[in-house]
């Protein structure tokens, strides 16, 4: 059934405090952020085990630190953020065909998967852009954002989504991948929020790809074959991200929100962490924060009251597990994600700081 998203959002009035981390988890977050800052390389980047995916992990770690309230100019992690921004701005490929890419296609760990890093770097730089007062730095970031968006627009496949590499590197092959697509759309969303022009057609085709990839049960599939979704089971991570993107979209009519929410409720929220990886909760916590304590019931009114999911209930269950699983040094190890502690620690810290999305930026 079609619903007006604008009307729905006006009805969402969660009974929770915005702009602060609940007290039981503040020490957990502080310890995690301190560890993350400590393991940053002197040149400003973070990386996974064996030096893997430095662009993607630098962007994720940077987003975790930024949520704390620091900017590139002020705050406990201002120097860390500035080094991360400078390092990402310097990731300029030598080959003209990659103009606009934030990354290094010649890095063996990124050669065939550079779109992940580019999308996350675009999102991080767009988030920091509004905090920057230095005129020259603003110009540099603006230039990289504009060129980065153009690179993404050119990289879109005929299917409407995105693949691990740009379509210009795929020859005659036409393929898209769901996880890459949702990361790219999240990056484009933040770029547009920062005032960077994004073609409407690019966004339209991206959302249509996710719609075509959605199975009858509401789950978004990993890939889209010539005759429809290649996997009718649906993937929790991609579906949670699609739900987040649709709730945050300016499109006033989103017929898939209820189906996506039903799918995620059944496969992610029943047993936090157990039923999906940390990445699933990284994406699902975003729409749950948006829905608050009343939104779920408005979208899925037929679910019995005692089974309805609220942000307060979901947050307590998930955050308690994250608090218990934190290592003594402040980091986390993953049950479902590889690449080492920087990845899972960054993701968990972003999730734990979800309530700060409503807080003003700047040191507190």
C-alpha positions as CSV (number, residue, x, y, z in Angstrom):
1,X,0.0,0.0,0.0
2,X,1.3,3.5,-0.9
3,X,1.9,5.9,1.9
4,X,2.9,9.5,2.1
5,X,6.4,9.5,3.7
6,X,6.1,13.1,4.6
7,X,3.0,12.5,6.6
8,X,4.5,9.4,8.3
9,X,7.6,11.3,9.4
10,X,5.5,14.0,10.9
11,X,3.8,11.4,13.0
12,X,7.1,9.9,14.3
13,X,7.6,11.4,17.8
14,X,9.9,9.0,19.6
15,X,9.9,9.1,23.4
16,X,13.7,9.3,23.6
17,X,16.2,12.0,24.2
18,X,18.0,13.1,21.1
19,X,21.5,14.3,20.9
20,X,23.2,12.2,23.6
21,X,24.4,8.7,24.1
22,X,22.6,6.9,26.9
23,X,24.7,6.9,30.1
24,X,25.3,3.2,30.3
25,X,27.2,3.2,27.0
26,X,29.2,6.4,27.2
27,X,32.3,4.8,28.7
28,X,32.1,2.1,26.0
29,X,32.1,4.7,23.3
30,X,34.8,6.8,24.9
31,X,37.1,3.8,25.2
32,X,36.4,2.7,21.7
33,X,37.1,6.1,20.2
34,X,40.4,6.4,22.1
35,X,41.5,3.1,20.7
36,X,40.5,4.1,17.2
37,X,42.5,7.3,17.4
38,X,45.5,5.5,18.9
39,X,45.8,3.0,16.0
40,X,45.6,5.7,13.2
41,X,48.7,5.7,11.1
42,X,50.9,8.8,11.3
43,X,50.0,9.8,7.7
44,X,46.3,9.9,8.6
45,X,44.9,6.6,7.3
46,X,43.5,3.4,8.9
47,X,43.7,0.0,7.3
48,X,42.6,-3.6,7.7
49,X,44.7,-6.7,8.4
50,X,47.6,-6.8,6.0
51,X,47.1,-3.3,4.8
52,X,43.7,-4.0,3.2
53,X,41.1,-1.4,2.2
54,X,42.8,1.8,3.6
55,X,40.4,4.2,1.8
56,X,37.2,2.5,3.0
57,X,38.5,2.1,6.6
58,X,39.8,5.6,6.8
59,X,36.4,6.9,5.9
60,X,34.6,4.7,8.4
61,X,37.0,5.5,11.2
62,X,36.7,9.2,10.4
63,X,32.9,9.0,10.5
64,X,33.1,7.4,13.9
65,X,35.3,10.1,15.3
66,X,33.3,12.9,13.7
67,X,30.1,11.7,15.4
68,X,31.7,12.4,18.8
69,X,31.4,16.1,18.0
70,X,34.9,17.0,16.9
71,X,35.6,18.9,13.7
72,X,38.8,19.3,11.7
73,X,39.3,22.6,13.6
74,X,38.2,21.8,17.2
75,X,37.6,19.0,19.6
76,X,39.4,16.0,21.1
77,X,39.9,14.3,17.7
78,X,40.3,17.3,15.4
79,X,43.9,16.4,14.5
80,X,42.9,12.9,13.7
81,X,40.1,14.1,11.5
82,X,42.3,16.6,9.7
83,X,44.9,14.0,9.0
84,X,42.2,11.6,7.7
85,X,40.8,14.3,5.4
86,X,44.2,15.3,4.0
87,X,45.1,11.6,3.4
88,X,41.9,11.0,1.5
89,X,42.2,14.2,-0.5
90,X,45.6,13.0,-1.7
91,X,44.2,9.7,-3.0
92,X,44.3,10.7,-6.7
93,X,44.8,8.0,-9.3
94,X,47.5,8.6,-11.9
95,X,45.5,7.3,-14.8
96,X,43.1,9.9,-16.4
97,X,40.4,7.3,-16.8
98,X,39.9,7.3,-13.0
99,X,39.5,11.1,-12.7
100,X,37.4,11.8,-9.7
101,X,38.0,8.5,-8.0
102,X,39.0,8.7,-4.3
103,X,41.2,5.7,-4.1
104,X,44.1,3.8,-5.6
105,X,43.2,1.2,-8.3
106,X,46.8,0.1,-8.3
107,X,46.6,-1.0,-4.6
108,X,46.2,-4.8,-4.9
109,X,43.5,-4.8,-2.2
110,X,41.5,-2.2,-4.1
111,X,42.2,-3.0,-7.7
112,X,39.0,-4.9,-8.2
113,X,36.9,-3.4,-5.4
114,X,37.6,0.4,-5.3
115,X,33.9,1.5,-5.4
116,X,33.4,0.6,-1.7
117,X,36.2,3.0,-0.7
118,X,35.2,5.7,-3.1
119,X,31.5,5.7,-1.8
120,X,32.5,5.8,1.8
121,X,35.2,8.5,1.2
122,X,32.5,10.6,-0.6
123,X,30.2,10.2,2.4
124,X,32.8,11.1,5.0
125,X,34.1,14.1,3.1
126,X,30.5,15.3,2.5
127,X,29.8,15.0,6.3
128,X,33.0,17.0,7.2
129,X,32.5,19.6,4.5
130,X,29.9,21.7,6.4
131,X,32.3,21.9,9.4
132,X,35.2,23.4,7.5
133,X,36.0,27.1,7.9
134,X,39.3,27.1,6.1
135,X,38.6,28.5,2.7
136,X,41.3,26.6,0.8
137,X,40.4,23.3,2.5
138,X,36.7,23.9,1.7
139,X,37.7,24.4,-2.0
140,X,39.7,21.2,-2.0
141,X,36.9,19.1,-0.5
142,X,34.3,20.7,-2.7
143,X,36.4,19.8,-5.8
144,X,36.8,16.2,-4.7
145,X,33.1,15.9,-3.9
146,X,32.0,17.3,-7.3
147,X,34.5,15.1,-9.2
148,X,33.7,12.2,-7.0
149,X,29.9,12.5,-7.8
150,X,30.7,12.7,-11.5
151,X,32.8,9.5,-11.3
152,X,29.9,7.7,-9.6
153,X,27.5,8.9,-12.2
154,X,29.7,7.6,-15.0
155,X,30.3,4.4,-13.1
156,X,26.6,3.4,-13.0
157,X,25.8,0.3,-14.9
158,X,23.0,-0.2,-17.4
159,X,21.0,-2.1,-14.7
160,X,20.9,1.1,-12.7
161,X,23.2,-0.1,-9.8
162,X,26.9,-0.2,-9.2
163,X,29.5,-2.9,-9.2
164,X,32.8,-3.3,-7.4
165,X,34.5,-1.3,-10.2
166,X,33.2,1.4,-12.6
167,X,31.3,0.3,-15.6
168,X,34.1,1.7,-17.7
169,X,36.3,-1.2,-16.4
170,X,33.7,-3.8,-17.1
171,X,33.8,-3.9,-20.9
172,X,30.6,-5.5,-22.3
173,X,29.6,-6.9,-19.0
174,X,26.6,-5.4,-17.3
175,X,26.3,-6.3,-13.6
176,X,25.5,-4.6,-10.4
177,X,25.9,-5.6,-6.8
178,X,23.5,-4.7,-3.9
179,X,26.0,-3.9,-1.2
180,X,28.0,-1.6,-3.4
181,X,24.8,0.0,-4.6
182,X,23.6,1.0,-1.2
183,X,27.0,2.3,-0.1
184,X,27.1,4.4,-3.3
185,X,23.6,5.8,-2.8
186,X,24.4,6.7,0.8
187,X,27.5,8.6,-0.4
188,X,25.4,10.4,-3.0
189,X,22.8,11.3,-0.4
190,X,25.4,12.9,1.9
191,X,27.0,14.7,-1.1
192,X,23.6,16.2,-2.1
193,X,22.9,17.1,1.5
194,X,26.2,19.0,1.5
195,X,25.0,21.0,-1.5
196,X,26.8,19.1,-4.3
197,X,24.8,18.6,-7.5
198,X,23.7,15.0,-8.1
199,X,21.8,14.0,-11.2
200,X,18.2,13.0,-10.4
201,X,18.3,10.4,-13.1
202,X,21.3,8.7,-11.4
203,X,19.4,8.5,-8.1
204,X,16.2,7.4,-9.8
205,X,17.9,4.5,-11.6
206,X,19.7,3.5,-8.4
207,X,16.5,3.3,-6.4
208,X,14.8,1.5,-9.3
209,X,17.6,-1.1,-9.3
210,X,16.9,-1.8,-5.6
211,X,13.2,-2.0,-6.3
212,X,13.8,-4.5,-9.1
213,X,16.1,-6.5,-6.8
214,X,13.4,-6.8,-4.1
215,X,11.9,-10.2,-3.6
216,X,8.2,-10.8,-2.7
217,X,9.2,-11.2,0.9
218,X,10.6,-7.6,1.0
219,X,14.2,-8.6,1.1
220,X,16.6,-7.0,-1.4
221,X,18.8,-9.5,-3.2
222,X,22.5,-9.6,-3.7
223,X,22.4,-9.3,-7.5
224,X,19.9,-8.8,-10.3
225,X,19.9,-11.4,-13.1
226,X,18.6,-11.0,-16.6
227,X,15.2,-12.4,-15.6
228,X,14.9,-10.7,-12.1
229,X,16.6,-11.2,-8.7
230,X,19.3,-13.9,-8.8
231,X,18.6,-14.9,-5.2
232,X,15.0,-14.7,-4.0
233,X,15.9,-15.0,-0.3
234,X,17.0,-11.4,0.2
235,X,19.9,-10.1,2.2
236,X,19.4,-8.4,5.6
237,X,22.4,-6.0,5.2
238,X,21.2,-4.7,1.8
239,X,17.5,-4.6,2.9
240,X,18.3,-2.6,6.0
241,X,20.3,-0.1,3.9
242,X,17.5,0.1,1.4
243,X,15.0,0.8,4.2
244,X,17.3,3.6,5.6
245,X,17.7,5.2,2.1
246,X,14.0,5.1,1.4
247,X,13.1,6.7,4.8
248,X,15.7,9.4,4.3
249,X,14.6,10.0,0.6
250,X,12.8,13.1,-0.4
251,X,10.5,11.0,-2.5
252,X,7.1,11.4,-0.8
253,X,5.8,7.9,-1.8
254,X,7.7,4.8,-0.9
255,X,5.7,1.6,-1.3
256,X,8.5,-0.7,-0.2
257,X,9.2,0.7,3.3
258,X,6.7,-1.6,5.0
259,X,8.0,-4.7,3.2
260,X,11.6,-3.8,4.0
261,X,10.8,-3.2,7.6
262,X,8.9,-6.4,8.0
263,X,11.9,-8.3,6.5
264,X,14.4,-6.6,8.7
265,X,12.3,-7.1,11.9
266,X,12.1,-10.8,11.2
267,X,15.7,-11.4,10.3
268,X,17.8,-8.8,12.1
269,X,16.1,-7.5,15.3
270,X,14.9,-10.7,17.0
271,X,18.4,-11.6,18.2
272,X,20.8,-8.7,17.8
273,X,24.2,-9.7,16.4
274,X,23.2,-13.4,16.3
275,X,21.0,-13.1,13.3
276,X,23.2,-10.8,11.2
277,X,26.6,-9.3,11.1
278,X,27.6,-6.0,12.7
279,X,27.1,-4.4,9.2
280,X,23.5,-5.3,9.3
281,X,23.0,-3.4,12.5
282,X,25.1,-0.5,11.2
283,X,22.5,0.0,8.5
284,X,19.4,-1.1,10.5
285,X,20.1,1.2,13.5
286,X,19.8,4.2,11.2
287,X,16.1,3.7,10.2
288,X,15.2,2.5,13.7
289,X,16.6,5.7,15.1
290,X,14.5,7.6,12.6
291,X,11.4,5.6,13.4
292,X,11.9,6.1,17.2
293,X,9.4,4.5,19.5
294,X,6.2,5.0,17.5
295,X,7.2,4.7,13.9
296,X,7.3,0.9,13.6
297,X,3.6,0.6,14.8
298,X,2.5,3.2,12.2
299,X,4.1,1.3,9.4
300,X,3.2,-2.2,10.6
301,X,0.1,-1.7,12.7
302,X,-1.0,-5.4,12.5
303,X,2.0,-6.5,14.5
304,X,0.9,-7.2,18.1
305,X,1.8,-4.5,20.5
306,X,4.1,-6.8,22.6
307,X,6.1,-7.7,19.5
308,X,6.5,-4.2,18.0
309,X,10.0,-3.0,17.8
310,X,10.9,0.4,19.2
311,X,14.2,2.2,19.1
312,X,14.5,2.1,22.9
313,X,14.0,-1.7,23.0
314,X,16.2,-2.4,20.0
315,X,18.9,-0.1,21.2
316,X,19.0,-1.6,24.7
317,X,19.3,-5.2,23.3
318,X,21.9,-4.3,20.7
319,X,24.0,-1.9,22.8
320,X,24.1,-4.3,25.7
321,X,25.7,-6.9,23.5
322,X,28.1,-4.4,22.0
323,X,29.1,-3.3,25.5
324,X,29.7,-6.9,26.6
325,X,31.7,-7.9,23.5
326,X,34.1,-4.9,23.6
327,X,37.7,-5.9,24.2
328,X,39.8,-4.6,27.1
329,X,41.7,-2.2,24.8
330,X,38.5,-0.7,23.5
331,X,38.3,-2.5,20.2
332,X,36.0,-5.2,18.9
333,X,36.6,-8.4,17.0
334,X,34.0,-9.6,14.5
335,X,31.8,-12.6,14.3
336,X,30.9,-12.0,10.6
337,X,33.2,-9.5,9.2
338,X,36.9,-9.9,8.2
339,X,39.7,-7.3,7.7
340,X,40.5,-6.9,11.4
341,X,39.3,-4.8,14.4
342,X,39.4,-1.3,12.7
343,X,36.5,-2.2,10.5
344,X,34.2,-3.7,13.1
345,X,35.2,-1.2,15.8
346,X,34.4,1.7,13.4
347,X,31.0,0.2,12.5
348,X,30.1,-0.5,16.1
349,X,31.1,3.0,17.3
350,X,28.9,4.6,14.6
351,X,26.0,2.4,15.7
352,X,26.5,3.2,19.3
353,X,26.5,6.9,18.6
354,X,23.3,6.8,16.5
355,X,21.5,9.2,18.9
356,X,24.1,11.9,18.2
357,X,22.7,12.2,14.6
358,X,20.3,14.8,16.2
359,X,23.0,16.7,18.0
360,X,24.7,19.9,16.8
361,X,28.2,19.5,15.7
362,X,31.2,21.0,17.5
363,X,33.0,20.1,20.7
364,X,30.9,19.7,23.8
